[in-house]
Amino acid sequence: MMNPDKNFWKGLSRPVMSLAPMEDVTDTAFRELVMRISNSEHLDVLFTEFTSTDGLCHEVGRENVIKRFRISDSERHWLDKTNTKIVAQIWGTDPEKFYRSAKYITEEMDFDGIDINMGCPVKKIVKNGGCSALINTPELAKELVLATMEGTDLPVTVKTRTGIKKHHTETWISDLLETKPAAITLHGRTQKDMSEAPADWAEVGKAAVIRKEKNPETLIFGNGDILSIAQANEKVQQYNIDGVMIGRGVFHNPWVFNPGYEPSLSERLDTLILHTRLFDDYWQDQRNFAVLRRFYKIYVQGFSGASKLRAALMQTQNSEEVKEVIEEFRKEYFKESNITLF
Ligand SMILES: Cc1cc2nc3c(=O)[nH]c(=O)nc-3n(C[C@H](O)[C@H](O)[C@H](O)COP(=O)(O)O)c2cc1C
């Protein structure tokens, strides 16, 4: 059961801003990178990628999934330095496995909290009743939250959507609130919406109202389509919520948690090199380097020669090659545009 002294959520100043859990994105390298380039006043909490409780409870399977929970020494350094909290996200359908996973995370790892994924809409996952499918089985969903709480003294939170085909925010959030989670993050879309229709923030507002009636202790965070801290602050005011979680906004602008900061082209390129180096140094052969490709267009866009540089980066296999390609480009670009670096 939760130790109230460990409920860090209560001690955070509002509004609470967090980086959303994203599979193949928010690994230890990316989380460190985001911390390094953010203003820590605007980034309070990080989440891991979602991790299977079936995997965590399986002797062999655990080896495969546990890398999602790795925190490198240098990430730990930045977490401590910036006082940023880190939460492990789990998913599954078996209360016993949630209990055992929560115990394992608490006893063997170094997280500040545990979050339960009740939002992922991906077919192969929901067909077995996990993640957003739990919106259809609220009794099981509640059992999972309570089993997790049994297994840990860390604060337990839930991340979810508003319904399956239609919004059922009132009933669904009321059900969840019965378990008294430390916080609920509501993505303002149904399972059916996937990521397509715009997020409906009025539903997030409804959750905040219900929370007031049913369990004022639970914090409510909104999620969906937020691209800046200014926009997040507007939502906090408008819907009376405790904070906002930002996901894809970090693809539009990796400096999203550093409002007002405008990195130079040279700094963008340096950041890309740093990102690939953190990834490569930490994972070596344990993760596919190709997952970094989605980031190239984030850093490399909006200047002449960007598409050619991206194409060259697509061919790279490790951080050394990335560095070489960028250095080569830099020489040409700054010669042509007659800009002196440093
Ligand atoms: C590439 C990608 C991976 C994601 N993986 C997870 C995940 O592991 N756990 C989770 O709860 N949500 C996951 N999500 C959903 C996001 O956390 C977030 O709820 C969603 O993207 C909406 O927020 P946004 O509009 O700010 O991106 C993922 C989203 C993306 C784009």
The ligand as a MOL file (V3000), in Angstrom:
LIG
                    3D

  0  0  0     0  0            999 V3000
M  V30 BEGIN CTAB
M  V30 COUNTS 31 33 0 0 0
M  V30 BEGIN ATOM
M  V30 1 C 5.2450 6.4070 -31.1300 0
M  V30 2 C 4.2660 6.3990 -29.9950 0
M  V30 3 C 4.3760 5.4350 -29.0140 0
M  V30 4 C 3.4730 5.4280 -27.9250 0
M  V30 5 N 3.6530 4.5060 -26.9220 0
M  V30 6 C 2.8800 4.6150 -25.7870 0
M  V30 7 C 3.1550 3.8200 -24.6330 0
M  V30 8 O 4.1090 3.0150 -24.5930 0
M  V30 9 N 2.3380 3.9800 -23.5520 0
M  V30 10 C 1.2890 4.8660 -23.5350 0
M  V30 11 O 0.5880 4.9870 -22.5320 0
M  V30 12 N 1.0250 5.6290 -24.6120 0
M  V30 13 C 1.8020 5.5440 -25.7120 0
M  V30 14 N 1.5700 6.3920 -26.7570 0
M  V30 15 C 0.5040 7.4200 -26.6390 0
M  V30 16 C 1.0730 8.7370 -26.0730 0
M  V30 17 O 1.5820 8.5420 -24.7630 0
M  V30 18 C -0.0050 9.8530 -26.0510 0
M  V30 19 O -1.0600 9.4410 -25.2230 0
M  V30 20 C -0.5660 10.1480 -27.4310 0
M  V30 21 O 0.4760 10.2640 -28.3840 0
M  V30 22 C -1.3980 11.4360 -27.4240 0
M  V30 23 O -0.6500 12.5250 -26.9360 0
M  V30 24 P 0.0570 13.5840 -27.9280 0
M  V30 25 O -1.0000 14.1120 -28.8520 0
M  V30 26 O 0.6430 14.6120 -27.0180 0
M  V30 27 O 1.0830 12.7870 -28.6850 0
M  V30 28 C 2.4370 6.3870 -27.8540 0
M  V30 29 C 2.3230 7.3470 -28.8730 0
M  V30 30 C 3.2220 7.3740 -29.9200 0
M  V30 31 C 3.0830 8.4400 -30.9780 0
M  V30 END ATOM
M  V30 BEGIN BOND
M  V30 1 1 1 2
M  V30 2 1 2 3
M  V30 3 2 2 30
M  V30 4 2 3 4
M  V30 5 1 4 5
M  V30 6 1 4 28
M  V30 7 2 5 6
M  V30 8 1 6 7
M  V30 9 1 6 13
M  V30 10 2 7 8
M  V30 11 1 7 9
M  V30 12 1 9 10
M  V30 13 2 10 11
M  V30 14 1 10 12
M  V30 15 2 12 13
M  V30 16 1 13 14
M  V30 17 1 14 15
M  V30 18 1 14 28
M  V30 19 1 15 16
M  V30 20 1 16 17
M  V30 21 1 16 18
M  V30 22 1 18 19
M  V30 23 1 18 20
M  V30 24 1 20 21
M  V30 25 1 20 22
M  V30 26 1 22 23
M  V30 27 1 23 24
M  V30 28 2 24 25
M  V30 29 1 24 26
M  V30 30 1 24 27
M  V30 31 2 28 29
M  V30 32 1 29 30
M  V30 33 1 30 31
M  V30 END BOND
M  V30 END CTAB
M  END
